[in-house]
Amino acid sequence: VNIYVKENYRIKAKDGELVVGTFWRPEGFEQDNTPYVRIATGDYQELVAERGKKEAMWSILGTLAHELTHYFQYINQP
């Protein structure tokens, strides 16, 4: 899975909602489309100010783990 780390404050999801992370997958297992994860990190400095460096990084890594869970659900579907 490709992972794109964006400097944006939020990412626009397919439904138009502004979110901190998304997972996109092709319908079925199409060879010409690769699933990907996008993570917004533009609020890192704000998170550092609110929570400290360690918790800010854990927040971003938590988002990444959440989106990777969607990827693993996709590849392990029956």
C-alpha positions as CSV (number, residue, x, y, z in Angstrom):
1,V,0.0,0.0,0.0
2,N,1.3,3.5,-0.8
3,I,1.2,5.9,2.1
4,Y,1.1,9.7,1.3
5,V,2.0,12.0,4.2
6,K,0.5,15.4,3.3
7,E,1.3,18.7,4.9
8,N,-2.3,19.7,4.7
9,Y,-4.3,20.5,7.8
10,R,-7.1,18.2,6.6
11,I,-7.7,16.0,3.6
12,K,-11.0,16.0,1.7
13,A,-12.6,12.5,1.7
14,K,-14.6,11.2,-1.2
15,D,-17.8,12.3,0.5
16,G,-16.4,15.8,0.9
17,E,-15.7,15.6,4.6
18,L,-12.5,17.1,5.9
19,V,-10.5,14.3,7.7
20,V,-7.0,13.6,9.0
21,G,-6.7,10.2,7.2
22,T,-8.2,8.2,4.4
23,F,-7.8,4.8,2.8
24,W,-8.8,4.3,-0.8
25,R,-9.2,0.9,-2.4
26,P,-10.1,-0.1,-5.9
27,E,-13.3,-2.1,-6.4
28,G,-12.3,-5.8,-6.4
29,F,-8.6,-6.5,-7.1
30,E,-8.0,-4.4,-10.3
31,Q,-4.4,-4.7,-11.3
32,D,-4.0,-1.2,-12.6
33,N,-5.2,0.5,-9.4
34,T,-3.1,0.5,-6.2
35,P,-4.8,1.1,-2.8
36,Y,-3.4,4.0,-0.8
37,V,-3.5,5.8,2.5
38,R,-3.3,9.6,2.9
39,I,-2.5,11.2,6.3
40,A,-2.7,14.9,7.0
41,T,0.1,16.3,9.3
42,G,-0.6,20.0,8.9
43,D,-1.8,20.2,12.5
44,Y,1.4,18.8,14.0
45,Q,2.6,22.1,15.5
46,E,-0.8,22.7,17.0
47,L,-0.8,19.2,18.5
48,V,2.6,19.8,19.9
49,A,1.5,23.0,21.6
50,E,-1.6,21.2,23.0
51,R,-0.2,17.8,23.9
52,G,3.6,17.8,23.6
53,K,5.8,16.2,20.9
54,K,5.4,12.7,22.0
55,E,1.6,12.8,22.1
56,A,1.4,14.7,18.8
57,M,3.4,12.0,17.1
58,W,1.3,9.2,18.7
59,S,-1.8,11.0,17.4
60,I,-0.5,10.9,13.8
61,L,0.7,7.3,14.2
62,G,-2.7,6.4,15.6
63,T,-4.3,7.8,12.4
64,L,-1.9,5.8,10.3
65,A,-2.6,2.6,12.2
66,H,-6.4,3.2,11.8
67,E,-6.1,3.6,8.0
68,L,-3.7,0.6,7.7
69,T,-6.4,-1.5,9.5
70,H,-8.7,-0.6,6.7
71,Y,-6.0,-1.8,4.2
72,F,-5.6,-5.1,6.0
73,Q,-9.4,-5.6,6.1
74,Y,-9.4,-5.0,2.4
75,I,-6.6,-7.5,1.5
76,N,-7.9,-10.2,3.9
77,Q,-11.6,-10.1,2.9
78,P,-13.1,-13.5,2.0
